[in-house]
Amino acid sequence: MSSTEGELRIARVGLSVSFHGQQYDIDSEMLNPPMSIVIYFQRSLAAKTGDSEQIRQFVLDALEFRGFKVELA
């Protein structure tokens, strides 16, 4: 998923986020039922940047737009 702000790639375990030219890996897990995902955002380097709130919202918006039910842990 991509936009003018960045790009989000989903793997079975983990997310790869490019946001305003910076690359971040965020731990996540696919859950049951399908299209459910838990994101461990606070563990990531993205949570320690000045843009952390914008990155978190970018990830949430992108996943919810694609129909995922998102849980933050």
CHARMM internal coordinates of N, CA and C (Angstrom, degrees):
IC EDIT
DIST 1 N 1 CA 1.4376
DIST 1 CA 1 C 1.5241
ANGL 1 N 1 CA 1 C 107.19
DIST 1 C 2 N 1.3098
ANGL 1 CA 1 C 2 N 115.59
DIHE 1 N 1 CA 1 C 2 N 134.53
DIST 2 N 2 CA 1.4557
ANGL 1 C 2 N 2 CA 117.06
DIHE 1 CA 1 C 2 N 2 CA -179.94
DIST 2 CA 2 C 1.5250
ANGL 2 N 2 CA 2 C 110.70
DIHE 1 C 2 N 2 CA 2 C -142.00
DIST 2 C 3 N 1.3149
ANGL 2 CA 2 C 3 N 114.30
DIHE 2 N 2 CA 2 C 3 N 157.61
DIST 3 N 3 CA 1.4552
ANGL 2 C 3 N 3 CA 122.41
DIHE 2 CA 2 C 3 N 3 CA 176.88
DIST 3 CA 3 C 1.5208
ANGL 3 N 3 CA 3 C 107.31
DIHE 2 C 3 N 3 CA 3 C -148.62
DIST 3 C 4 N 1.3038
ANGL 3 CA 3 C 4 N 116.76
DIHE 3 N 3 CA 3 C 4 N -174.14
DIST 4 N 4 CA 1.4562
ANGL 3 C 4 N 4 CA 120.03
DIHE 3 CA 3 C 4 N 4 CA 178.34
DIST 4 CA 4 C 1.5251
ANGL 4 N 4 CA 4 C 111.49
DIHE 3 C 4 N 4 CA 4 C -68.09
DIST 4 C 5 N 1.3409
ANGL 4 CA 4 C 5 N 118.05
DIHE 4 N 4 CA 4 C 5 N -22.69
DIST 5 N 5 CA 1.4634
ANGL 4 C 5 N 5 CA 121.67
DIHE 4 CA 4 C 5 N 5 CA 179.74
DIST 5 CA 5 C 1.5190
ANGL 5 N 5 CA 5 C 113.23
DIHE 4 C 5 N 5 CA 5 C -81.49
DIST 5 C 6 N 1.3327
ANGL 5 CA 5 C 6 N 116.37
DIHE 5 N 5 CA 5 C 6 N -33.66
DIST 6 N 6 CA 1.4513
ANGL 5 C 6 N 6 CA 118.34
DIHE 5 CA 5 C 6 N 6 CA -176.34
DIST 6 CA 6 C 1.5043
ANGL 6 N 6 CA 6 C 112.64
DIHE 5 C 6 N 6 CA 6 C 175.64
DIST 6 C 7 N 1.3247
ANGL 6 CA 6 C 7 N 114.09
DIHE 6 N 6 CA 6 C 7 N -162.92
DIST 7 N 7 CA 1.4557
ANGL 6 C 7 N 7 CA 121.31
DIHE 6 CA 6 C 7 N 7 CA -177.03
DIST 7 CA 7 C 1.5223
ANGL 7 N 7 CA 7 C 109.27
DIHE 6 C 7 N 7 CA 7 C -140.79
DIST 7 C 8 N 1.3321
ANGL 7 CA 7 C 8 N 115.81
DIHE 7 N 7 CA 7 C 8 N 144.31
DIST 8 N 8 CA 1.4603
ANGL 7 C 8 N 8 CA 122.28
DIHE 7 CA 7 C 8 N 8 CA 178.98
DIST 8 CA 8 C 1.5190
ANGL 8 N 8 CA 8 C 108.20
DIHE 7 C 8 N 8 CA 8 C -126.54
DIST 8 C 9 N 1.3274
ANGL 8 CA 8 C 9 N 115.63
DIHE 8 N 8 CA 8 C 9 N 127.30
DIST 9 N 9 CA 1.4592
ANGL 8 C 9 N 9 CA 121.49
DIHE 8 CA 8 C 9 N 9 CA 175.68
DIST 9 CA 9 C 1.5225
ANGL 9 N 9 CA 9 C 107.83
DIHE 8 C 9 N 9 CA 9 C -117.38
DIST 9 C 10 N 1.3305
ANGL 9 CA 9 C 10 N 115.12
DIHE 9 N 9 CA 9 C 10 N 133.71
DIST 10 N 10 CA 1.4618
ANGL 9 C 10 N 10 CA 121.42
DIHE 9 CA 9 C 10 N 10 CA -177.38
DIST 10 CA 10 C 1.5212
ANGL 10 N 10 CA 10 C 109.57
DIHE 9 C 10 N 10 CA 10 C -107.25
DIST 10 C 11 N 1.3247
ANGL 10 CA 10 C 11 N 116.02
DIHE 10 N 10 CA 10 C 11 N 131.37
DIST 11 N 11 CA 1.4597
ANGL 10 C 11 N 11 CA 122.33
DIHE 10 CA 10 C 11 N 11 CA 172.13
DIST 11 CA 11 C 1.5285
ANGL 11 N 11 CA 11 C 107.14
DIHE 10 C 11 N 11 CA 11 C -118.51
DIST 11 C 12 N 1.3138
ANGL 11 CA 11 C 12 N 116.25
DIHE 11 N 11 CA 11 C 12 N 171.02
DIST 12 N 12 CA 1.4645
ANGL 11 C 12 N 12 CA 118.89
DIHE 11 CA 11 C 12 N 12 CA 179.48
DIST 12 CA 12 C 1.5248
ANGL 12 N 12 CA 12 C 110.68
DIHE 11 C 12 N 12 CA 12 C -57.92
DIST 12 C 13 N 1.3266
ANGL 12 CA 12 C 13 N 116.02
DIHE 12 N 12 CA 12 C 13 N -40.57
DIST 13 N 13 CA 1.4655
ANGL 12 C 13 N 13 CA 121.14
DIHE 12 CA 12 C 13 N 13 CA 175.80
DIST 13 CA 13 C 1.5246
ANGL 13 N 13 CA 13 C 106.78
DIHE 12 C 13 N 13 CA 13 C -128.12
DIST 13 C 14 N 1.3176
ANGL 13 CA 13 C 14 N 116.30
DIHE 13 N 13 CA 13 C 14 N 105.80
DIST 14 N 14 CA 1.4538
ANGL 13 C 14 N 14 CA 120.89
DIHE 13 CA 13 C 14 N 14 CA 175.63
DIST 14 CA 14 C 1.5155
ANGL 14 N 14 CA 14 C 114.53
DIHE 13 C 14 N 14 CA 14 C 111.46
DIST 14 C 15 N 1.3161
ANGL 14 CA 14 C 15 N 113.80
DIHE 14 N 14 CA 14 C 15 N 154.90
DIST 15 N 15 CA 1.4547
ANGL 14 C 15 N 15 CA 122.58
DIHE 14 CA 14 C 15 N 15 CA 176.55
DIST 15 CA 15 C 1.5201
ANGL 15 N 15 CA 15 C 107.79
DIHE 14 C 15 N 15 CA 15 C -123.59
DIST 15 C 16 N 1.3060
ANGL 15 CA 15 C 16 N 115.87
DIHE 15 N 15 CA 15 C 16 N 144.36
DIST 16 N 16 CA 1.4519
ANGL 15 C 16 N 16 CA 121.76
DIHE 15 CA 15 C 16 N 16 CA 173.09
DIST 16 CA 16 C 1.5189
ANGL 16 N 16 CA 16 C 106.58
DIHE 15 C 16 N 16 CA 16 C -114.34
DIST 16 C 17 N 1.3273
ANGL 16 CA 16 C 17 N 116.17
DIHE 16 N 16 CA 16 C 17 N 121.73
DIST 17 N 17 CA 1.4609
ANGL 16 C 17 N 17 CA 121.32
DIHE 16 CA 16 C 17 N 17 CA -174.61
DIST 17 CA 17 C 1.5210
ANGL 17 N 17 CA 17 C 109.28
DIHE 16 C 17 N 17 CA 17 C -121.37
DIST 17 C 18 N 1.3091
ANGL 17 CA 17 C 18 N 115.47
DIHE 17 N 17 CA 17 C 18 N 127.95
DIST 18 N 18 CA 1.4596
ANGL 17 C 18 N 18 CA 121.55
DIHE 17 CA 17 C 18 N 18 CA 170.25
DIST 18 CA 18 C 1.5230
ANGL 18 N 18 CA 18 C 105.41
DIHE 17 C 18 N 18 CA 18 C -110.67
DIST 18 C 19 N 1.3315
ANGL 18 CA 18 C 19 N 116.46
DIHE 18 N 18 CA 18 C 19 N 121.12
DIST 19 N 19 CA 1.4684
ANGL 18 C 19 N 19 CA 120.21
DIHE 18 CA 18 C 19 N 19 CA -175.86
DIST 19 CA 19 C 1.5213
ANGL 19 N 19 CA 19 C 108.23
DIHE 18 C 19 N 19 CA 19 C -136.26
DIST 19 C 20 N 1.3157
ANGL 19 CA 19 C 20 N 115.74
DIHE 19 N 19 CA 19 C 20 N 117.58
DIST 20 N 20 CA 1.4706
ANGL 19 C 20 N 20 CA 122.53
DIHE 19 CA 19 C 20 N 20 CA -178.87
DIST 20 CA 20 C 1.5285
ANGL 20 N 20 CA 20 C 111.45
DIHE 19 C 20 N 20 CA 20 C 50.44
DIST 20 C 21 N 1.3302
ANGL 20 CA 20 C 21 N 116.00
DIHE 20 N 20 CA 20 C 21 N 43.22
DIST 21 N 21 CA 1.4546
ANGL 20 C 21 N 21 CA 121.17
DIHE 20 CA 20 C 21 N 21 CA 175.67
DIST 21 CA 21 C 1.5142
ANGL 21 N 21 CA 21 C 116.33
DIHE 20 C 21 N 21 CA 21 C 85.80
DIST 21 C 22 N 1.3195
ANGL 21 CA 21 C 22 N 118.85
DIHE 21 N 21 CA 21 C 22 N -5.42
DIST 22 N 22 CA 1.4679
ANGL 21 C 22 N 22 CA 122.59
DIHE 21 CA 21 C 22 N 22 CA 178.84
DIST 22 CA 22 C 1.5287
ANGL 22 N 22 CA 22 C 109.41
DIHE 21 C 22 N 22 CA 22 C -104.17
DIST 22 C 23 N 1.3275
ANGL 22 CA 22 C 23 N 116.25
DIHE 22 N 22 CA 22 C 23 N 145.36
DIST 23 N 23 CA 1.4586
ANGL 22 C 23 N 23 CA 122.60
DIHE 22 CA 22 C 23 N 23 CA -178.19
DIST 23 CA 23 C 1.5237
ANGL 23 N 23 CA 23 C 110.13
DIHE 22 C 23 N 23 CA 23 C -107.59
DIST 23 C 24 N 1.3438
ANGL 23 CA 23 C 24 N 116.71
DIHE 23 N 23 CA 23 C 24 N 133.76
DIST 24 N 24 CA 1.4627
ANGL 23 C 24 N 24 CA 122.20
DIHE 23 CA 23 C 24 N 24 CA 179.32
DIST 24 CA 24 C 1.5218
ANGL 24 N 24 CA 24 C 109.50
DIHE 23 C 24 N 24 CA 24 C -135.90
DIST 24 C 25 N 1.3256
ANGL 24 CA 24 C 25 N 116.25
DIHE 24 N 24 CA 24 C 25 N 143.76
DIST 25 N 25 CA 1.4606
ANGL 24 C 25 N 25 CA 122.12
DIHE 24 CA 24 C 25 N 25 CA 170.82
DIST 25 CA 25 C 1.5203
ANGL 25 N 25 CA 25 C 107.30
DIHE 24 C 25 N 25 CA 25 C -108.37
DIST 25 C 26 N 1.3164
ANGL 25 CA 25 C 26 N 115.60
DIHE 25 N 25 CA 25 C 26 N 133.41
DIST 26 N 26 CA 1.4619
ANGL 25 C 26 N 26 CA 121.50
DIHE 25 CA 25 C 26 N 26 CA -178.30
DIST 26 CA 26 C 1.5213
ANGL 26 N 26 CA 26 C 108.19
DIHE 25 C 26 N 26 CA 26 C -126.69
DIST 26 C 27 N 1.3351
ANGL 26 CA 26 C 27 N 116.49
DIHE 26 N 26 CA 26 C 27 N 126.60
DIST 27 N 27 CA 1.4645
ANGL 26 C 27 N 27 CA 120.76
DIHE 26 CA 26 C 27 N 27 CA 177.87
DIST 27 CA 27 C 1.5184
ANGL 27 N 27 CA 27 C 109.77
DIHE 26 C 27 N 27 CA 27 C -66.66
DIST 27 C 28 N 1.3227
ANGL 27 CA 27 C 28 N 114.70
DIHE 27 N 27 CA 27 C 28 N 138.99
DIST 28 N 28 CA 1.4642
ANGL 27 C 28 N 28 CA 120.74
DIHE 27 CA 27 C 28 N 28 CA 175.87
DIST 28 CA 28 C 1.5227
ANGL 28 N 28 CA 28 C 108.29
DIHE 27 C 28 N 28 CA 28 C -156.59
DIST 28 C 29 N 1.3101
ANGL 28 CA 28 C 29 N 115.54
DIHE 28 N 28 CA 28 C 29 N 165.65
DIST 29 N 29 CA 1.4618
ANGL 28 C 29 N 29 CA 121.81
DIHE 28 CA 28 C 29 N 29 CA 176.87
DIST 29 CA 29 C 1.5137
ANGL 29 N 29 CA 29 C 109.11
DIHE 28 C 29 N 29 CA 29 C -140.70
DIST 29 C 30 N 1.3151
ANGL 29 CA 29 C 30 N 115.59
DIHE 29 N 29 CA 29 C 30 N 140.05
DIST 30 N 30 CA 1.4556
ANGL 29 C 30 N 30 CA 120.61
DIHE 29 CA 29 C 30 N 30 CA 172.28
DIST 30 CA 30 C 1.5238
ANGL 30 N 30 CA 30 C 107.26
DIHE 29 C 30 N 30 CA 30 C -76.77
DIST 30 C 31 N 1.3092
ANGL 30 CA 30 C 31 N 116.04
DIHE 30 N 30 CA 30 C 31 N 140.61
DIST 31 N 31 CA 1.4575
ANGL 30 C 31 N 31 CA 121.50
DIHE 30 CA 30 C 31 N 31 CA -177.95
DIST 31 CA 31 C 1.5219
ANGL 31 N 31 CA 31 C 110.73
DIHE 30 C 31 N 31 CA 31 C -115.91
DIST 31 C 32 N 1.3088
ANGL 31 CA 31 C 32 N 114.58
DIHE 31 N 31 CA 31 C 32 N 172.59
DIST 32 N 32 CA 1.4475
ANGL 31 C 32 N 32 CA 121.40
DIHE 31 CA 31 C 32 N 32 CA 172.91
DIST 32 CA 32 C 1.5144
ANGL 32 N 32 CA 32 C 106.27
DIHE 31 C 32 N 32 CA 32 C -106.79
DIST 32 C 33 N 1.2948
ANGL 32 CA 32 C 33 N 122.87
DIHE 32 N 32 CA 32 C 33 N 127.03
DIST 33 N 33 CA 1.4573
ANGL 32 C 33 N 33 CA 128.55
DIHE 32 CA 32 C 33 N 33 CA 15.18
DIST 33 CA 33 C 1.5248
ANGL 33 N 33 CA 33 C 111.86
DIHE 32 C 33 N 33 CA 33 C -77.43
DIST 33 C 34 N 1.3385
ANGL 33 CA 33 C 34 N 115.59
DIHE 33 N 33 CA 33 C 34 N 166.24
DIST 34 N 34 CA 1.4602
ANGL 33 C 34 N 34 CA 120.13
DIHE 33 CA 33 C 34 N 34 CA 177.91
DIST 34 CA 34 C 1.5346
ANGL 34 N 34 CA 34 C 111.51
DIHE 33 C 34 N 34 CA 34 C -54.23
DIST 34 C 35 N 1.3164
ANGL 34 CA 34 C 35 N 114.90
DIHE 34 N 34 CA 34 C 35 N 154.12
DIST 35 N 35 CA 1.4661
ANGL 34 C 35 N 35 CA 123.01
DIHE 34 CA 34 C 35 N 35 CA -179.42
DIST 35 CA 35 C 1.5267
ANGL 35 N 35 CA 35 C 111.86
DIHE 34 C 35 N 35 CA 35 C 68.09
DIST 35 C 36 N 1.3275
ANGL 35 CA 35 C 36 N 116.17
DIHE 35 N 35 CA 35 C 36 N 25.52
DIST 36 N 36 CA 1.4581
ANGL 35 C 36 N 36 CA 122.14
DIHE 35 CA 35 C 36 N 36 CA 173.58
DIST 36 CA 36 C 1.5200
ANGL 36 N 36 CA 36 C 107.52
DIHE 35 C 36 N 36 CA 36 C -118.69
DIST 36 C 37 N 1.3255
ANGL 36 CA 36 C 37 N 116.32
DIHE 36 N 36 CA 36 C 37 N 139.35
DIST 37 N 37 CA 1.4575
ANGL 36 C 37 N 37 CA 120.71
DIHE 36 CA 36 C 37 N 37 CA -176.40
DIST 37 CA 37 C 1.5283
ANGL 37 N 37 CA 37 C 109.44
DIHE 36 C 37 N 37 CA 37 C -145.03
DIST 37 C 38 N 1.3287
ANGL 37 CA 37 C 38 N 115.80
DIHE 37 N 37 CA 37 C 38 N 142.32
DIST 38 N 38 CA 1.4563
ANGL 37 C 38 N 38 CA 120.99
DIHE 37 CA 37 C 38 N 38 CA 173.06
DIST 38 CA 38 C 1.5222
ANGL 38 N 38 CA 38 C 106.60
DIHE 37 C 38 N 38 CA 38 C -109.70
DIST 38 C 39 N 1.3257
ANGL 38 CA 38 C 39 N 116.06
DIHE 38 N 38 CA 38 C 39 N 136.78
DIST 39 N 39 CA 1.4560
ANGL 38 C 39 N 39 CA 122.44
DIHE 38 CA 38 C 39 N 39 CA -178.57
DIST 39 CA 39 C 1.5288
ANGL 39 N 39 CA 39 C 108.51
DIHE 38 C 39 N 39 CA 39 C -117.66
DIST 39 C 40 N 1.3228
ANGL 39 CA 39 C 40 N 115.48
DIHE 39 N 39 CA 39 C 40 N 129.49
DIST 40 N 40 CA 1.4631
ANGL 39 C 40 N 40 CA 122.11
DIHE 39 CA 39 C 40 N 40 CA 178.33
DIST 40 CA 40 C 1.5341
ANGL 40 N 40 CA 40 C 108.20
DIHE 39 C 40 N 40 CA 40 C -99.97
DIST 40 C 41 N 1.3116
ANGL 40 CA 40 C 41 N 116.01
DIHE 40 N 40 CA 40 C 41 N 65.18
DIST 41 N 41 CA 1.4621
ANGL 40 C 41 N 41 CA 122.18
DIHE 40 CA 40 C 41 N 41 CA -172.51
DIST 41 CA 41 C 1.5148
ANGL 41 N 41 CA 41 C 112.59
DIHE 40 C 41 N 41 CA 41 C -63.92
DIST 41 C 42 N 1.3228
ANGL 41 CA 41 C 42 N 118.57
DIHE 41 N 41 CA 41 C 42 N -40.99
DIST 42 N 42 CA 1.4674
ANGL 41 C 42 N 42 CA 121.85
DIHE 41 CA 41 C 42 N 42 CA -174.83
DIST 42 CA 42 C 1.5283
ANGL 42 N 42 CA 42 C 112.76
DIHE 41 C 42 N 42 CA 42 C -64.47
DIST 42 C 43 N 1.3267
ANGL 42 CA 42 C 43 N 117.85
DIHE 42 N 42 CA 42 C 43 N -19.93
DIST 43 N 43 CA 1.4641
ANGL 42 C 43 N 43 CA 121.91
DIHE 42 CA 42 C 43 N 43 CA 178.01
DIST 43 CA 43 C 1.5280
ANGL 43 N 43 CA 43 C 112.25
DIHE 42 C 43 N 43 CA 43 C -80.73
DIST 43 C 44 N 1.3117
ANGL 43 CA 43 C 44 N 118.31
DIHE 43 N 43 CA 43 C 44 N -14.34
DIST 44 N 44 CA 1.4630
ANGL 43 C 44 N 44 CA 122.19
DIHE 43 CA 43 C 44 N 44 CA -171.16
DIST 44 CA 44 C 1.5213
ANGL 44 N 44 CA 44 C 112.36
DIHE 43 C 44 N 44 CA 44 C -88.46
DIST 44 C 45 N 1.3241
ANGL 44 CA 44 C 45 N 115.22
DIHE 44 N 44 CA 44 C 45 N 160.44
DIST 45 N 45 CA 1.4654
ANGL 44 C 45 N 45 CA 120.32
DIHE 44 CA 44 C 45 N 45 CA 174.20
DIST 45 CA 45 C 1.5220
ANGL 45 N 45 CA 45 C 110.78
DIHE 44 C 45 N 45 CA 45 C -65.72
DIST 45 C 46 N 1.3135
ANGL 45 CA 45 C 46 N 117.44
DIHE 45 N 45 CA 45 C 46 N -26.33
DIST 46 N 46 CA 1.4677
ANGL 45 C 46 N 46 CA 121.23
DIHE 45 CA 45 C 46 N 46 CA 178.77
DIST 46 CA 46 C 1.5258
ANGL 46 N 46 CA 46 C 111.14
DIHE 45 C 46 N 46 CA 46 C -60.62
DIST 46 C 47 N 1.3257
ANGL 46 CA 46 C 47 N 117.31
DIHE 46 N 46 CA 46 C 47 N -30.72
DIST 47 N 47 CA 1.4657
ANGL 46 C 47 N 47 CA 121.43
DIHE 46 CA 46 C 47 N 47 CA -179.18
DIST 47 CA 47 C 1.5255
ANGL 47 N 47 CA 47 C 111.92
DIHE 46 C 47 N 47 CA 47 C -73.30
DIST 47 C 48 N 1.3160
ANGL 47 CA 47 C 48 N 116.57
DIHE 47 N 47 CA 47 C 48 N -13.60
DIST 48 N 48 CA 1.4616
ANGL 47 C 48 N 48 CA 120.75
DIHE 47 CA 47 C 48 N 48 CA -176.94
DIST 48 CA 48 C 1.5275
ANGL 48 N 48 CA 48 C 112.87
DIHE 47 C 48 N 48 CA 48 C -104.00
DIST 48 C 49 N 1.3232
ANGL 48 CA 48 C 49 N 117.36
DIHE 48 N 48 CA 48 C 49 N 9.00
DIST 49 N 49 CA 1.4616
ANGL 48 C 49 N 49 CA 120.82
DIHE 48 CA 48 C 49 N 49 CA -179.86
DIST 49 CA 49 C 1.5242
ANGL 49 N 49 CA 49 C 110.64
DIHE 48 C 49 N 49 CA 49 C -96.92
DIST 49 C 50 N 1.3031
ANGL 49 CA 49 C 50 N 115.67
DIHE 49 N 49 CA 49 C 50 N 167.17
DIST 50 N 50 CA 1.4629
ANGL 49 C 50 N 50 CA 120.63
DIHE 49 CA 49 C 50 N 50 CA 176.50
DIST 50 CA 50 C 1.5163
ANGL 50 N 50 CA 50 C 112.78
DIHE 49 C 50 N 50 CA 50 C -68.10
DIST 50 C 51 N 1.3393
ANGL 50 CA 50 C 51 N 116.48
DIHE 50 N 50 CA 50 C 51 N -21.16
DIST 51 N 51 CA 1.4687
ANGL 50 C 51 N 51 CA 121.70
DIHE 50 CA 50 C 51 N 51 CA 179.82
DIST 51 CA 51 C 1.5239
ANGL 51 N 51 CA 51 C 112.59
DIHE 50 C 51 N 51 CA 51 C -98.59
DIST 51 C 52 N 1.3252
ANGL 51 CA 51 C 52 N 118.15
DIHE 51 N 51 CA 51 C 52 N 17.80
DIST 52 N 52 CA 1.4644
ANGL 51 C 52 N 52 CA 120.81
DIHE 51 CA 51 C 52 N 52 CA -171.56
DIST 52 CA 52 C 1.5282
ANGL 52 N 52 CA 52 C 113.18
DIHE 51 C 52 N 52 CA 52 C -56.09
DIST 52 C 53 N 1.3146
ANGL 52 CA 52 C 53 N 117.92
DIHE 52 N 52 CA 52 C 53 N -42.73
DIST 53 N 53 CA 1.4712
ANGL 52 C 53 N 53 CA 120.03
DIHE 52 CA 52 C 53 N 53 CA -179.10
DIST 53 CA 53 C 1.5325
ANGL 53 N 53 CA 53 C 110.89
DIHE 52 C 53 N 53 CA 53 C -65.34
DIST 53 C 54 N 1.3174
ANGL 53 CA 53 C 54 N 117.25
DIHE 53 N 53 CA 53 C 54 N -40.17
DIST 54 N 54 CA 1.4669
ANGL 53 C 54 N 54 CA 121.17
DIHE 53 CA 53 C 54 N 54 CA 179.18
DIST 54 CA 54 C 1.5243
ANGL 54 N 54 CA 54 C 110.84
DIHE 53 C 54 N 54 CA 54 C -68.02
DIST 54 C 55 N 1.3268
ANGL 54 CA 54 C 55 N 116.88
DIHE 54 N 54 CA 54 C 55 N -38.93
DIST 55 N 55 CA 1.4668
ANGL 54 C 55 N 55 CA 120.26
DIHE 54 CA 54 C 55 N 55 CA 178.37
DIST 55 CA 55 C 1.5231
ANGL 55 N 55 CA 55 C 110.00
DIHE 54 C 55 N 55 CA 55 C -65.67
DIST 55 C 56 N 1.3198
ANGL 55 CA 55 C 56 N 116.64
DIHE 55 N 55 CA 55 C 56 N -47.12
DIST 56 N 56 CA 1.4727
ANGL 55 C 56 N 56 CA 120.72
DIHE 55 CA 55 C 56 N 56 CA 179.09
DIST 56 CA 56 C 1.5201
ANGL 56 N 56 CA 56 C 110.56
DIHE 55 C 56 N 56 CA 56 C -57.85
DIST 56 C 57 N 1.3262
ANGL 56 CA 56 C 57 N 117.42
DIHE 56 N 56 CA 56 C 57 N -45.60
DIST 57 N 57 CA 1.4598
ANGL 56 C 57 N 57 CA 121.14
DIHE 56 CA 56 C 57 N 57 CA -179.51
DIST 57 CA 57 C 1.5268
ANGL 57 N 57 CA 57 C 111.35
DIHE 56 C 57 N 57 CA 57 C -66.63
DIST 57 C 58 N 1.3270
ANGL 57 CA 57 C 58 N 117.55
DIHE 57 N 57 CA 57 C 58 N -37.79
DIST 58 N 58 CA 1.4654
ANGL 57 C 58 N 58 CA 122.19
DIHE 57 CA 57 C 58 N 58 CA 176.74
DIST 58 CA 58 C 1.5243
ANGL 58 N 58 CA 58 C 110.22
DIHE 57 C 58 N 58 CA 58 C -59.19
DIST 58 C 59 N 1.3430
ANGL 58 CA 58 C 59 N 116.46
DIHE 58 N 58 CA 58 C 59 N -46.88
DIST 59 N 59 CA 1.4640
ANGL 58 C 59 N 59 CA 121.35
DIHE 58 CA 58 C 59 N 59 CA 179.68
DIST 59 CA 59 C 1.5311
ANGL 59 N 59 CA 59 C 110.78
DIHE 58 C 59 N 59 CA 59 C -63.35
DIST 59 C 60 N 1.3270
ANGL 59 CA 59 C 60 N 116.93
DIHE 59 N 59 CA 59 C 60 N -47.83
DIST 60 N 60 CA 1.4682
ANGL 59 C 60 N 60 CA 120.78
DIHE 59 CA 59 C 60 N 60 CA 179.85
DIST 60 CA 60 C 1.5210
ANGL 60 N 60 CA 60 C 111.43
DIHE 59 C 60 N 60 CA 60 C -60.43
DIST 60 C 61 N 1.3233
ANGL 60 CA 60 C 61 N 116.78
DIHE 60 N 60 CA 60 C 61 N -47.38
DIST 61 N 61 CA 1.4670
ANGL 60 C 61 N 61 CA 120.83
DIHE 60 CA 60 C 61 N 61 CA -179.70
DIST 61 CA 61 C 1.5283
ANGL 61 N 61 CA 61 C 111.53
DIHE 60 C 61 N 61 CA 61 C -60.37
DIST 61 C 62 N 1.3259
ANGL 61 CA 61 C 62 N 116.85
DIHE 61 N 61 CA 61 C 62 N -44.00
DIST 62 N 62 CA 1.4650
ANGL 61 C 62 N 62 CA 120.99
DIHE 61 CA 61 C 62 N 62 CA -178.67
DIST 62 CA 62 C 1.5281
ANGL 62 N 62 CA 62 C 111.34
DIHE 61 C 62 N 62 CA 62 C -63.72
DIST 62 C 63 N 1.3216
ANGL 62 CA 62 C 63 N 116.92
DIHE 62 N 62 CA 62 C 63 N -45.37
DIST 63 N 63 CA 1.4640
ANGL 62 C 63 N 63 CA 120.22
DIHE 62 CA 62 C 63 N 63 CA -179.29
DIST 63 CA 63 C 1.5265
ANGL 63 N 63 CA 63 C 111.54
DIHE 62 C 63 N 63 CA 63 C -67.71
DIST 63 C 64 N 1.3170
ANGL 63 CA 63 C 64 N 117.28
DIHE 63 N 63 CA 63 C 64 N -44.09
DIST 64 N 64 CA 1.4628
ANGL 63 C 64 N 64 CA 120.24
DIHE 63 CA 63 C 64 N 64 CA 179.86
DIST 64 CA 64 C 1.5302
ANGL 64 N 64 CA 64 C 111.11
DIHE 63 C 64 N 64 CA 64 C -65.95
DIST 64 C 65 N 1.3232
ANGL 64 CA 64 C 65 N 117.65
DIHE 64 N 64 CA 64 C 65 N -34.89
DIST 65 N 65 CA 1.4596
ANGL 64 C 65 N 65 CA 121.52
DIHE 64 CA 64 C 65 N 65 CA 176.65
DIST 65 CA 65 C 1.5281
ANGL 65 N 65 CA 65 C 110.66
DIHE 64 C 65 N 65 CA 65 C -61.45
DIST 65 C 66 N 1.3368
ANGL 65 CA 65 C 66 N 116.42
DIHE 65 N 65 CA 65 C 66 N -35.96
DIST 66 N 66 CA 1.4662
ANGL 65 C 66 N 66 CA 121.49
DIHE 65 CA 65 C 66 N 66 CA 178.93
DIST 66 CA 66 C 1.5250
ANGL 66 N 66 CA 66 C 112.65
DIHE 65 C 66 N 66 CA 66 C -83.20
DIST 66 C 67 N 1.3223
ANGL 66 CA 66 C 67 N 118.57
DIHE 66 N 66 CA 66 C 67 N 1.42
DIST 67 N 67 CA 1.4548
ANGL 66 C 67 N 67 CA 121.51
DIHE 66 CA 66 C 67 N 67 CA 174.87
DIST 67 CA 67 C 1.5103
ANGL 67 N 67 CA 67 C 115.69
DIHE 66 C 67 N 67 CA 67 C 95.54
DIST 67 C 68 N 1.3359
ANGL 67 CA 67 C 68 N 118.27
DIHE 67 N 67 CA 67 C 68 N 10.45
DIST 68 N 68 CA 1.4485
ANGL 67 C 68 N 68 CA 120.78
DIHE 67 CA 67 C 68 N 68 CA 178.10
DIST 68 CA 68 C 1.5187
ANGL 68 N 68 CA 68 C 111.25
DIHE 67 C 68 N 68 CA 68 C -80.07
DIST 68 C 69 N 1.3128
ANGL 68 CA 68 C 69 N 115.39
DIHE 68 N 68 CA 68 C 69 N 143.93
DIST 69 N 69 CA 1.4574
ANGL 68 C 69 N 69 CA 121.31
DIHE 68 CA 68 C 69 N 69 CA 168.14
DIST 69 CA 69 C 1.5222
ANGL 69 N 69 CA 69 C 104.91
DIHE 68 C 69 N 69 CA 69 C -92.29
DIST 69 C 70 N 1.3321
ANGL 69 CA 69 C 70 N 117.04
DIHE 69 N 69 CA 69 C 70 N 121.37
DIST 70 N 70 CA 1.4589
ANGL 69 C 70 N 70 CA 122.14
DIHE 69 CA 69 C 70 N 70 CA -171.63
DIST 70 CA 70 C 1.5157
ANGL 70 N 70 CA 70 C 111.01
DIHE 69 C 70 N 70 CA 70 C -109.28
DIST 70 C 71 N 1.3334
ANGL 70 CA 70 C 71 N 115.14
DIHE 70 N 70 CA 70 C 71 N 135.52
DIST 71 N 71 CA 1.4570
ANGL 70 C 71 N 71 CA 122.34
DIHE 70 CA 70 C 71 N 71 CA 174.22
DIST 71 CA 71 C 1.5234
ANGL 71 N 71 CA 71 C 107.61
DIHE 70 C 71 N 71 CA 71 C -122.95
DIST 71 C 72 N 1.3150
ANGL 71 CA 71 C 72 N 116.52
DIHE 71 N 71 CA 71 C 72 N 131.27
DIST 72 N 72 CA 1.4648
ANGL 71 C 72 N 72 CA 121.03
DIHE 71 CA 71 C 72 N 72 CA 176.12
DIST 72 CA 72 C 1.5189
ANGL 72 N 72 CA 72 C 109.29
DIHE 71 C 72 N 72 CA 72 C -97.51
DIST 72 C 73 N 1.3150
ANGL 72 CA 72 C 73 N 115.91
DIHE 72 N 72 CA 72 C 73 N 135.68
DIST 73 N 73 CA 1.4702
ANGL 72 C 73 N 73 CA 120.18
DIHE 72 CA 72 C 73 N 73 CA 178.53
DIST 73 CA 73 C 1.4971
ANGL 73 N 73 CA 73 C 110.33
DIHE 72 C 73 N 73 CA 73 C -125.18
END
COOR INIT
IC SEED 1 N 1 CA 1 C
IC BUILD
